[in-house]
Amino acid sequence: MSHVTQVSVEEHRVADSEAGPYALTTGPDGALWFTLVHSGRIGRIVPGEEPTSHRLDPACGPTIITPEPDGALWFTEYRADRIGRITTDGIIDEFDVPTPGCGPFGIATGPDGALWFTETASDHIGRITVDGHITEFPLPVTGAFPSAITAGDDEAMWFTLNQGNAIGRIDMNGAITLHPLPTKAAAPVGIAAGREGTLWFVEIAAGQIGRITPDGHITEFPLPDRTARPHAVTVDGEGTVWFTEWGGNRVGTITPDGSLTVHDLPTPHSEPHGITVGPDDALWTALEIGALARITPANSAP
């Protein structure tokens, strides 16, 4: 894994500052797709071209977006209690989650080809097939606020419990295991699969990056700025772990031994949220100020 020591950052305006992007992902069409949570839109941009967007219910709160093997992109509608699907040519379908007031948030494709999602306000993990059939699995705790979710290398989904202070695992049969965090009130949010079966997550309240192995062993790495409020995490093609610091206006990287490097973003108070590898193999992050930032290593050392 390389150690990124310097980066170059370019900002690309995609929305008004009041409608800034929240999460983003690379679609099967070679474009970046992103959610505009405040204006109820799904945006699309090909690097180097002008952005476009697709209108939803303005109050639905589109949140996390992910590609699916059926060639479409799926997203959560946090305020409308729906799961949405959009094709690359802009055709939208929406599916109501059975539990009212559930607040769907994280979503990711599972090893079974279905989409798995978190229900922040109802303590469930949901599963939706590509034809719209939804199953809900109750958590063994209440008030846990399940947040981000990702597929592990072990034929299971892993998720963060923001208020439950734990990392959860659910297998394809719905069996759930919870792993409490060593740090109290850490408030984990983003989670991503790394190499050799490990998963990486961020602790927004504790100002730490965490790592969990498939057998549940957790290691926590404090950030230089414990008030940075890390928010999202992703792993690039080289295995480097990248994360955003929402409160610190930075992006950072961490190596398996815990070596941390953080990089200031050029615009003050830009509030970086989601982060992903783009179709051009650069890192892209969503900025609350109405832009996407393209991040490339200026130099690296082994």
Backbone hydrogen bonds, N-H to C=O, Kabsch-Sander energy under -0.5 kcal/mol:
donor,donor_aa,acceptor,acceptor_aa,energy
3,H,301,A,-2.2
4,V,2,S,-0.6
5,T,3,H,-0.5
5,T,299,N,-1.2
6,Q,299,N,-1.0
8,S,296,T,-3.1
10,E,294,R,-2.2
12,H,292,L,-3.0
14,V,290,G,-2.6
15,A,290,G,-1.9
19,A,16,D,-1.5
20,G,17,S,-0.9
20,G,288,E,-0.6
22,Y,35,T,-2.3
25,T,33,W,-2.4
27,G,25,T,-0.5
27,G,31,A,-3.0
30,G,27,G,-1.4
32,L,45,I,-3.2
33,W,25,T,-2.9
34,F,43,G,-2.2
35,T,23,A,-2.2
36,L,41,R,-2.7
37,V,35,T,-0.7
39,S,36,L,-0.7
40,G,36,L,-1.3
41,R,36,L,-1.4
42,I,54,H,-2.3
43,G,34,F,-3.4
44,R,52,T,-2.7
45,I,32,L,-2.5
49,E,46,V,-2.9
52,T,44,R,-2.7
54,H,42,I,-2.7
56,L,40,G,-2.7
60,C,57,D,-2.2
63,T,76,T,-2.4
64,I,105,F,-0.8
66,T,74,W,-2.7
68,E,72,A,-2.1
71,G,68,E,-2.1
73,L,86,I,-2.7
74,W,66,T,-2.9
75,F,84,G,-2.5
76,T,64,I,-1.9
77,E,82,R,-2.7
78,Y,61,G,-2.4
78,Y,76,T,-0.6
79,R,60,C,-1.6
80,A,60,C,-1.4
81,D,77,E,-1.2
82,R,77,E,-1.3
83,I,95,F,-2.6
84,G,75,F,-3.4
85,R,93,D,-2.9
86,I,73,L,-3.0
87,T,91,I,-2.3
90,G,87,T,-2.1
93,D,85,R,-2.6
95,F,83,I,-2.8
97,V,81,D,-2.5
102,C,99,T,-0.9
105,F,118,T,-1.8
106,G,147,S,-1.2
108,A,116,W,-2.2
110,G,114,A,-3.2
113,G,110,G,-1.9
115,L,128,I,-3.0
116,W,108,A,-3.0
117,F,126,G,-2.7
118,T,106,G,-1.9
119,E,124,H,-2.1
120,T,103,G,-2.0
120,T,118,T,-0.6
121,A,102,C,-2.5
122,S,102,C,-0.7
122,S,119,E,-0.7
123,D,119,E,-0.9
124,H,119,E,-1.0
125,I,137,F,-2.4
126,G,117,F,-3.4
127,R,135,T,-2.5
128,I,115,L,-3.1
129,T,133,H,-2.2
132,G,129,T,-2.2
135,T,127,R,-2.6
137,F,125,I,-2.9
139,L,123,D,-2.7
147,S,160,T,-2.7
148,A,189,V,-0.9
150,T,158,W,-2.5
152,G,156,A,-2.8
157,M,170,I,-2.7
158,W,150,T,-3.1
159,F,168,G,-2.4
160,T,148,A,-1.9
161,L,166,A,-2.6
162,N,145,F,-1.9
162,N,160,T,-0.7
163,Q,144,A,-2.3
164,G,144,A,-1.6
165,N,161,L,-1.2
166,A,161,L,-1.1
167,I,179,H,-2.3
168,G,159,F,-3.3
169,R,177,T,-2.5
170,I,157,M,-2.7
171,D,175,A,-2.1
172,M,155,E,-0.7
174,G,171,D,-2.0
177,T,169,R,-2.6
179,H,167,I,-2.8
181,L,165,N,-2.4
186,A,183,T,-0.8
189,V,202,V,-2.1
190,G,231,H,-1.4
192,A,200,W,-2.6
194,G,198,T,-3.1
197,G,194,G,-0.5
198,T,195,R,-1.7
199,L,212,I,-2.4
200,W,192,A,-3.0
201,F,210,G,-2.5
202,V,190,G,-1.8
203,E,208,Q,-2.9
204,I,187,A,-1.7
204,I,202,V,-0.6
205,A,186,A,-1.7
206,A,186,A,-1.3
207,G,203,E,-1.6
208,Q,203,E,-1.4
209,I,221,F,-2.5
210,G,201,F,-3.4
211,R,219,T,-2.5
212,I,199,L,-2.7
213,T,217,H,-2.0
216,G,213,T,-2.5
219,T,211,R,-2.6
221,F,209,I,-3.2
223,L,207,G,-2.7
226,R,224,P,-0.7
228,A,225,D,-1.7
231,H,244,T,-2.0
234,T,242,W,-2.4
236,D,240,T,-2.5
239,G,236,D,-1.9
241,V,254,I,-1.1
242,W,234,T,-2.9
242,W,240,T,-0.5
243,F,252,G,-2.2
244,T,232,A,-2.0
245,E,250,R,-3.0
246,W,229,R,-1.7
246,W,244,T,-0.6
247,G,228,A,-2.0
248,G,228,A,-1.5
249,N,245,E,-1.3
250,R,245,E,-1.3
251,V,263,H,-2.0
252,G,243,F,-2.5
253,T,261,T,-2.7
254,I,241,V,-1.6
255,T,259,S,-1.5
258,G,255,T,-2.4
261,T,253,T,-2.2
263,H,251,V,-3.3
265,L,249,N,-2.4
270,S,267,T,-0.9
273,H,286,A,-2.9
274,G,22,Y,-2.5
276,T,284,W,-2.5
278,G,276,T,-0.5
278,G,282,A,-3.3
281,D,278,G,-1.8
283,L,295,I,-2.4
284,W,276,T,-2.9
285,T,293,A,-2.1
286,A,274,G,-2.2
287,L,291,A,-2.9
288,E,270,S,-1.4
288,E,271,E,-1.4
289,I,270,S,-1.0
290,G,287,L,-1.7
291,A,287,L,-1.1
292,L,12,H,-2.4
293,A,285,T,-2.7
294,R,10,E,-3.5
295,I,283,L,-3.8
295,I,293,A,-0.5
296,T,8,S,-2.3
298,A,6,Q,-2.7
299,N,6,Q,-1.0
301,A,3,H,-1.4
